[in-house]
Amino acid sequence: MLFRKKYINNYNPIFSIPINNKPRPSFIKYAMERASKIDVARTELNYVIQPKNIKTGLIIKRYRRLNEHRACAMRAMVQAMLYHFNIISRLVYASVEQLADECGLSTISKAGNKSISRASRLITEFMEPMGFIKCKTSWDKSSRTYMPKVIKLTSLFFMLFGISHTKLKNARLQQLGWVNKNLLIKGLKKISLKEAKLKNKNDRIKKLFEYREKKKKISKRKTLAKNLFTLSPCLSRQKILNILIKKYSISELKKMGSEGLKKLVNIEYFYLKKLASSALVDPP
């Protein structure tokens, strides 16, 4: 029994709308409402469709239904993916990490390391092989690491809660009409669905690259912060002062004065102290 209690950290994951809540298009609101009224983890599609190996295309035989822990995770994840769904590009404008955080599926170890394996396994072992989503990962040459997954929702995903391909297509055309209306107001030319889709996709990839660069900088600062706070408060402040002196020009330091510099050291000290014990920022 003790083993089973430790098996899952959150038995009832629920999607929580982000603090910076943004107005969602009527189609997304409608889809989220539909998905909340139907048990997406127990619909007929989950029993009729056989998952396929993403690399080989060969069918993966299933002999049992989703266990309740994964089913609960899927119910929350569907809501999160819909909330971040871009109607035109059909991409989810959130990373797996962000989706996991908002669904209560991520955990932090005693050492301060974040794990999103429950959300990641749901995507790679079930939702993608079943054909509900498609994932693409890009290689970042500058950092020599893979970028966060770009998730695309398929027509099958919407069929989970009774939204047909035709209704999805109509929603995309309606959204395109709204986009073109705004372009005309700005004195710009209208664009086709294909052009809008490509633009949105490129914007998403650009944001992911920007986030990767931001994450790299924060990671470096976090390493600095952890090293600083192995020292005494006095030595930590002295090192921060030395860093700030190198950062600003002589004229800027004179303008700032000793009091201004002292204030800046205090701000940096408490920021780095907080950063040393926190997880990295979420992707866009």
Rosetta blueprint (number, residue, H / E / L):
1 M L
2 L H
3 F H
4 R H
5 K H
6 K H
7 Y H
8 I L
9 N L
10 N L
11 Y L
12 N L
13 P L
14 I L
15 F L
16 S L
17 I L
18 P L
19 I L
20 N L
21 N L
22 K L
23 P L
24 R L
25 P L
26 S H
27 F H
28 I H
29 K H
30 Y H
31 A H
32 M H
33 E H
34 R H
35 A H
36 S H
37 K H
38 I L
39 D L
40 V L
41 A L
42 R L
43 T L
44 E L
45 L H
46 N H
47 Y H
48 V H
49 I L
50 Q L
51 P L
52 K E
53 N L
54 I L
55 K L
56 T L
57 G L
58 L L
59 I E
60 I L
61 K L
62 R L
63 Y L
64 R L
65 R L
66 L L
67 N L
68 E H
69 H H
70 R H
71 A H
72 C H
73 A H
74 M H
75 R H
76 A H
77 M H
78 V H
79 Q H
80 A H
81 M H
82 L H
83 Y H
84 H L
85 F E
86 N L
87 I L
88 I L
89 S L
90 R L
91 L E
92 V E
93 Y L
94 A L
95 S L
96 V H
97 E H
98 Q H
99 L H
100 A H
101 D H
102 E H
103 C H
104 G L
105 L L
106 S L
107 T E
108 I E
109 S L
110 K L
111 A L
112 G L
113 N L
114 K E
115 S E
116 I L
117 S H
118 R H
119 A H
120 S H
121 R H
122 L H
123 I H
124 T H
125 E H
126 F H
127 M H
128 E L
129 P L
130 M L
131 G L
132 F L
133 I E
134 K E
135 C E
136 K E
137 T L
138 S L
139 W E
140 D E
141 K L
142 S L
143 S L
144 R L
145 T E
146 Y E
147 M L
148 P L
149 K L
150 V E
151 I E
152 K E
153 L E
154 T L
155 S H
156 L H
157 F H
158 F H
159 M H
160 L L
161 F L
162 G L
163 I L
164 S L
165 H H
166 T H
167 K H
168 L H
169 K H
170 N H
171 A H
172 R H
173 L H
174 Q H
175 Q H
176 L H
177 G H
178 W H
179 V H
180 N H
181 K H
182 N H
183 L H
184 L H
185 I H
186 K L
187 G L
188 L L
189 K L
190 K L
191 I L
192 S L
193 L H
194 K H
195 E H
196 A H
197 K H
198 L H
199 K H
200 N H
201 K H
202 N H
203 D H
204 R H
205 I H
206 K H
207 K H
208 L H
209 F H
210 E H
211 Y H
212 R H
213 E H
214 K H
215 K H
216 K H
217 K H
218 I H
219 S H
220 K H
221 R H
222 K H
223 T H
224 L H
225 A H
226 K H
227 N H
228 L H
229 F L
230 T L
231 L L
232 S L
233 P H
234 C H
235 L H
236 S H
237 R H
238 Q H
239 K H
240 I H
241 L H
242 N H
243 I H
244 L H
245 I H
246 K H
247 K H
248 Y L
249 S L
250 I H
251 S H
252 E H
253 L H
254 K H
255 K H
256 M H
257 G H
258 S H
259 E H
260 G H
261 L H
262 K H
263 K H
264 L H
265 V H
266 N H
267 I H
268 E H
269 Y H
270 F H
271 Y H
272 L H
273 K H
274 K H
275 L H
276 A H
277 S L
278 S L
279 A L
280 L L
281 V L
282 D L
283 P L
284 P L
